[in-house]
Amino acid sequence: MKTKFLLTLIFFINYNITFSQVSDTTFVFQKNGIIKPSILSTHPFGIFFSRLQGNFKTSASKNLALMIGIESGNVWAAPIDVYIPNNQEDRDKAKGIPWHKREFAFNEESLDAKTYELQFDGVIKGFRIKTTLPLAKNQELNIGIRTYILSNGKLPFTALTGDEFIEWFHEKIAGGDDPFGRKLFGLNNAGIIYKDRNENTLELKKGDFVFGGIETSYYFYPENFIGQSNIFQINFGTHMGINLSQYNTSIDFGLSVNAIKNYRINNLSSFNLGVNLGVLRKGLIDLKDNNLDFGNNNFIGNLETIIEYSFISKGKTTHSFGADFYMQTSLNKKNEYDYIIPIRNGVTEKSWFTGVSHLFRNNNYWTLMYSFTRKITTTLYLQQDLTLNNNPDIQTGISIEFGI
């Protein structure tokens, strides 16, 4: 009886507070879809070409707007060499051997094969700026740039993304002592080395700067796309990325479709769902001959889903809490995985293959976001690569968006 009485009392108090808030204000909850910054990971390959993500606005922007974002992600992969046999006989032989034993079945010095090598270590810090230009009632154009710098991730600038915190988390909470062999190579190092199968070479050291390129997106918000039922709202995007780093000078092109469903709880709160599908033609136009091969899959697909809860506080500040799941198809063709011959470096026996294996798998990650808006929208996010597929172990970011 006491429990029923207590629950009834809590419900009565909550109902009256909510009712009085709605009754005492003439403000009607209005927000242009889901608030979301760029949630693209600082993937060691992904920073060199364009990638697509969801646009979960319900209508075109009415005013010129500017968004500025900073991101920080810790990347790690042990050094490894990979051989790709050229003749079918060697490929068939490799297919019949477990991947971790193939290196003992072949002599790499005499093997007829293409090869590539890679090693990732450090904290990639990204800086993005994007402007939104209204074109018409239901059209807008986004123009942005992306840049990066490689850091060794020492405190205090990388409280959550530095090596010390990540290894402390593994040891004390989940994973155990040095589960990926990072300590064998030393903490707080910075270096990315990659030689592709065409013998083009990339090498980044601490403090090296990368100008990723320019990204443009055109969005069309059709009116009455699904008639009068108003089940959900939809927009279509076309995308062109101009990659301008010394390692990849090329043009990418993509298409996307985004659907958003809004559930208005009352005048002060709402719940939103969003789904995005996109496809990118990577390197549609090469602007120089010796671009690095960042994966031999020319077409990259992505799926993104997001949920968000928003409410208006007494100070008429909009607070939004979101959870985003992003998935991208593999950078390398999956059938190659059956016959590649990985060669370990001899130092670590832990996770020595993951830097290569996940180039042949779809990658995904979760992002938790919080935004608050008055005249300016500020968003903070925390991102986790739960499947350890070459995205950062932990990535954090902050962005601000405001009208001009």
Secondary structure, DSSP 8 states (H G I E B T S, - for coil): -HHHHHHHHHHHHHHHHHHHHHHT--------S----------TTGGGS--------SS--SS-EEEEEEEEEEEEEEEEEEEEESSHHHHHHHHTS-GGGGGGTS-TTT--EEEEEEEEEEEEEEEEEEEEEEEETTEEEEEEEEEEEEE---TTTTTTTSHHHHHHHHHHTSS-SSTTSGGGG-SS--EEEEE-TT--EEEEETT-EEEEEEEEEEEE--TTTTTTS---EEEEEEEEEEEEETTEEEEEEEEEEEEEEEEEEETTEEEEEEEEEEEEEEEEEESSTT---S-S-SEEEEEEEEEEEEEE-TTS-EEEEEEEEEEE--SS-GGGGGT-EEEE-SS--SSTTHHHHGGGS-EEEEEEEEEEESSEEEEEEEEE-TT-SSS-SEEEEEEEEEE-
